[in-house]
Amino acid sequence: VQTCALPIFAIDFGTSVTKIYKLGSGIVLAEATAVTVQKDTGEIRAFGNEAKRLLGKTAEQTDVCFPVYEGEIVSERLAGALLEYFLRKVVKRGTSVEALFCVPCGYKVESREKVYRVAKAAGIGRVNFAETPFLSVLGQDVPLSESNPVFAIDIGAGVTSIAAFSLDGIIAGLSMNVGGSNMDVHIIDHIADTFSLKIGALTSEKLKNTVGSLIEDDNQSTIINGRDIKSGRPRSVSVSSADIVFPIKVYIDKIAEYADLVLKKLPAEVSAAMLKNGLYLSGGVCNIAGLAEYMSKKLQMEAHLSGDPQMAVVLGGGRAVGNAALLRRIRLE
């Protein structure tokens, strides 16, 4: 039931991508959380996808900036301007809006205050917060109740949230600054060491998304372009899934290790429920081939993966803003 008291937007203001869900319309925006800034004046020249496309290609006087880093707002000015730009794309200027922000598990009060100030600067009237684990399972149509705890891992670009919880709250959980962005940086270094080729952040991300795989003996490959480290000249190489499995696996193993720590903190009855219900995975990194099966083997429990893991959290936010009783239960005070 939609009432005027409910927020009308769910916003996942992510490290890499911002997703916005509008009540009654569904997902209305998914764009890079990026801006380009003129160094000498501080003027913002481009926003979103347009800004990210310029990464590694700008002149010396222009910087591509990411106002959200590892889930934290690092520039309130840039974040506020970017959020206002995004909102203008989906609602008329001057319209009073309400929004639910999706935030990592255990997000500190000071961090929420930053998001609140940015939301106000962008013209949002009423602001609510809910933690990612709740929203990720709601976005996968998993029923939440007091008596049936679930276990969820959301792997984003800058933050991974891990939690066991029920509708009564989080039983055990944490967030860690590990995600897709770490993999991208490590892939850049790994390609330099393996092929003596310097590649940029956009190429690294594309490489991870196209041939990144945790399937044993996966033989997918792609051609990438870069700069030869020795000669300085442009060069192309063919890179396979096996060539980049190490910089992906090292971070997935770390996430599995922390997930295991969370599971070991649970009371016996909750552990039994976890084993029965399995693990719910979400976040853009979960698009890596074989990741669900790999985590299932590591944690010795069935792993469920939604059809569009990158959108699970904001879809869950959409379900929450459309259900006043549910929102009251899961929002942070």
Buried (B, 14 or more C-beta within 10 A) or exposed (E): EEEEEBBBBBBBBBBBBBBBBBBEEEBBBBBBBBBBBEEEEEEBBBBBEBBBBBBEEBEEEBBBBBBBBBBBBEBBBBBBBBBBBBBBEBBEEEEEBBBBBBBBBEBEEEBBEBBBBBBEBBBBEBBBBBBBBBBBBBBBEBEBEEEEBBBBBBBBBBBBBBBBBBBEEBBBBBBBBBBBBBBBEBBBEBBBEEBBBBBBBBBBBBBBBBBBBBBEEBEBBEEBEBEBEEEEEEBEBEBBBBBBBEBBBBBBEBBBEBBEEBBEEBEEEBBEBBBEBBBBBBBBBBBBBBBBBBBBEBBEBEBBBBEBBBBBBBBBBBBBBBBBEBBEBBBEE
